[in-house]
Amino acid sequence: MESPLFKLCSSISYTKTFLQPISTVNSPKLYSIHKRKKLVCSAPSNSNSVCSEGGAFLSIGTHLIPHPNKVEKGGEDAFFISSYKGGVIAVADGVSGWAEREVNPALFSRELMAHASNLVEDEEVQYDPRTLIKKAHAATSSIGSATVIVAMLERNGTLKIANVGDCGLRVVRKGQIEFSTSPQEHYFDCPYQLSSEAVGQTYLDATVTTVELMEGDTVVMGSDGLFDNVFDREIVSVVGSYNNIADAAKALANLAYDHSQNSSFDSPYSQEARARDFDVPWWKKIMGMKLTGGKLDDITVIIGQVKGS
């Protein structure tokens, strides 16, 4: 995300928090998350399973690819997953514009996700995604801002979602998009965001939704680096092409990365830009040219498949 006062991102969380810089982008790791475990990470790629003690739960695969210019620092996205109850997944996307003020945009999103992972089981949170955002934001002291999305699965199959900004979530059921979140924006490419400054949004601005899931449904969550570069039909196709969700998460992130590097690809981002009257100059239009191309960004993908015990 490129807007100065608006945006940031990081990664995952276990019982321990892993926020080390990542130097390799395409080396996925596979691990299992057992009962009551949490995982917080900013690694570019991870694959995870979440098991719970009865009822519906999520089996999870993750993959993160930093912006090409931010690989050494691990990018500015952050996310975490937890196996508490039916499973919790969350993504924060740091606003890169803070770098112009000599602020590391990754710090806010990483701290936000670290606090969120530690507060998942807090009694005052009451397993409510908006309350989790509220308490994690209040605990974050880093300067910066970030968009954020949190989803919590109840054991009865109800998925509770709270979203501030343009991180997104899709539910895929039987080869179709059953549900999708809508981005919150002040204007094009300037999303709502939690901030260290008073001008930012708060948990009260979050869009809160519940979705009734079925066994076999697939939840796809990601930062805007995914949804700006990959169409919903492509998400459905990739999800349906892999039995292993870790492989599906990696494939989806790699597809987004490939599209982001392709200047001739007519991406969701370029189509939205043209719809908002951002386009090439008139003299280029006369020559038949139009604004195309993907959007370079950090790309975080979390895929959760609904299982039943």
Secondary structure, 3 states (H helix, E strand, C coil): CCECCECEECCCCCCCEECCCCCCCCCCCEEEECCCCEEEECCCEEEEEECCCCCEEEEEEEEEECCHHHCCCCCCEEEEEECCCCCEEEEEEECHHHHHHCCCHHHHHHHHHHHHHHHCCCCCCCCCHHHHHHHHHHHCCCCCEEEEEEEEECCCCEEEEEEECCCEEEEEECCEEEEECCCCEEECCEECCEECCCCCECHHHCEEEEEECCCCCEEEEECHHHHCCCCHHHHHHHHHHCCCHHHHHHHHHHHHHHHHCCCCCCCHHHHHHHHCCCCCCHHHHHCCCCCCCCCCCCEEEEEEEEEEC
